[in-house]
């Protein structure tokens, strides 16, 4: 997973640079999500060998056409079906249901304007933390792209009082095995690592 996380970090930092050059390029969260999804899917390191067997009621009929393994991108949107992260990297770990494979990492994205969506962002972090309780090695990333050009660290401190804000001067740095949150402003990157849902909310 080391190379995958390095690649993820590189792609995220390239996206942050593009965003900071022109935040108005993005009108909606979906614009950023789609852009990131395409960038990650173009990285071959995230390709996986997907097993296909007759035990899979959705893909079983493909065994005779494609064989018992096909190569696909492991980067998926709205995955897994029972959690629905914005973007997730999947690891095949069962033969019956390819919609609920384990996720080594997942990303939740928000685009905040003057009506800062701090409650929604906290819900994203809660979702990531809850998934981690079942999957200890999981890495979660929540990113809030702050679109207002006048927002400052004091504003973030006020809106997200219990979040410990570290400035990342060299770009996003993902802490492995943890939940990571980042705030991207026009000129700065702040972030941290909540350990519990309580920390995210109080």
Secondary structure as UniProt FT lines:
FT   HELIX           2..21
FT   HELIX           23..25
FT   HELIX           29..41
FT   HELIX           44..46
FT   STRAND          47..51
FT   TURN            54..55
FT   TURN            57..59
FT   HELIX           60..62
FT   HELIX           63..66
FT   STRAND          69..73
FT   STRAND          75..79
FT   TURN            81..83
FT   STRAND          85..91
FT   TURN            98..99
FT   STRAND          102..112
FT   HELIX           118..134
FT   TURN            136..137
FT   STRAND          139..146
FT   TURN            149..150
FT   HELIX           153..159
FT   TURN            160..162
FT   STRAND          166..167
FT   TURN            169..170
FT   TURN            176..177
FT   STRAND          179..184
FT   STRAND          189..192
FT   HELIX           197..201
//
